[in-house]
Amino acid sequence: MHFLFARPVRPGASAVLSVGQASFLLVTRGNSAWSRGPAQERAILAALRGASEMRVRAAGVGGAISDRYLLAGAPTAIDAAALGCA
């Protein structure tokens, strides 16, 4: 799982992904954030299937970063990607 922010994250800061009631601490570098590994990525994908939106937040250079994503159609897109990559 990878997120690309419009500006860099403050050095040493983490990002937090909120999907429904679940929260995930992400690793950051530059203007990117990633899941911490395969187990967390599977948990994120499972959460995406049951949520209507997600938000990723980080302390950015020059101020807070908060991006919101609506998840209508996410389960179908996840399934299509899995089939395409099989």
C-alpha positions as CSV (number, residue, x, y, z in Angstrom):
1,M,0.0,0.0,0.0
2,H,1.6,3.3,-1.1
3,F,0.4,6.9,-0.7
4,L,1.8,9.9,-2.5
5,F,1.4,13.3,-0.8
6,A,1.5,16.7,-2.5
7,R,4.4,17.8,-0.4
8,P,7.0,16.1,1.8
9,V,6.3,14.6,5.2
10,R,8.3,16.1,8.0
11,P,11.5,14.0,8.5
12,G,11.0,11.4,11.2
13,A,7.2,11.7,11.2
14,S,4.9,8.8,10.6
15,A,1.6,8.8,8.8
16,V,-1.7,7.4,10.0
17,L,-4.3,5.8,7.8
18,S,-7.8,5.6,9.1
19,V,-10.2,3.2,7.4
20,G,-13.6,3.1,9.1
21,Q,-12.8,2.4,12.8
22,A,-9.3,0.9,12.1
23,S,-6.1,2.9,12.2
24,F,-2.8,2.0,10.7
25,L,0.6,3.6,11.4
26,L,2.5,3.9,8.1
27,V,6.2,4.4,7.3
28,T,7.1,7.7,5.5
29,R,10.0,9.1,3.4
30,G,9.9,12.2,1.3
31,N,6.3,12.7,0.1
32,S,5.4,9.0,0.3
33,A,3.9,6.7,2.9
34,W,3.8,2.9,2.8
35,S,2.3,0.0,4.8
36,R,4.7,-1.6,7.2
37,G,4.6,-5.0,5.6
38,P,2.5,-7.8,4.1
39,A,0.4,-8.5,7.2
40,Q,-0.5,-4.8,7.6
41,E,-1.3,-4.5,3.9
42,R,-3.7,-7.5,4.2
43,A,-5.4,-5.9,7.2
44,I,-5.7,-2.6,5.3
45,L,-7.3,-4.3,2.2
46,A,-9.8,-6.1,4.5
47,A,-10.7,-2.8,6.1
48,L,-11.1,-1.1,2.7
49,R,-13.7,-3.7,1.7
50,G,-16.1,-2.7,4.5
51,A,-15.6,1.1,4.8
52,S,-17.1,4.0,2.9
53,E,-14.0,6.3,3.2
54,M,-10.4,6.4,4.4
55,R,-8.2,9.3,5.4
56,V,-4.4,9.5,5.6
57,R,-2.7,12.1,7.8
58,A,0.8,13.2,8.4
59,A,2.9,16.1,9.7
60,G,4.1,17.7,6.5
61,V,6.8,20.2,5.9
62,G,4.9,23.5,6.2
63,G,1.8,22.1,8.0
64,A,-0.5,19.1,8.4
65,I,-1.4,16.9,5.5
66,S,-4.8,15.2,5.5
67,D,-6.2,13.4,2.4
68,R,-9.6,11.8,2.2
69,Y,-10.7,9.1,-0.2
70,L,-14.2,7.8,-0.9
71,L,-14.2,4.0,-1.3
72,A,-17.3,3.3,-3.4
73,G,-16.3,0.5,-5.8
74,A,-13.2,-0.4,-3.8
75,P,-14.0,-4.1,-3.4
76,T,-14.5,-4.5,-7.1
77,A,-11.3,-2.6,-7.9
78,I,-9.4,-4.8,-5.4
79,D,-10.7,-7.9,-6.9
80,A,-10.0,-6.8,-10.5
81,A,-6.4,-5.9,-9.5
82,A,-5.9,-9.3,-7.9
83,L,-7.1,-11.0,-11.0
84,G,-5.0,-8.9,-13.3
85,C,-1.9,-9.6,-11.2
86,A,-2.5,-13.3,-10.9
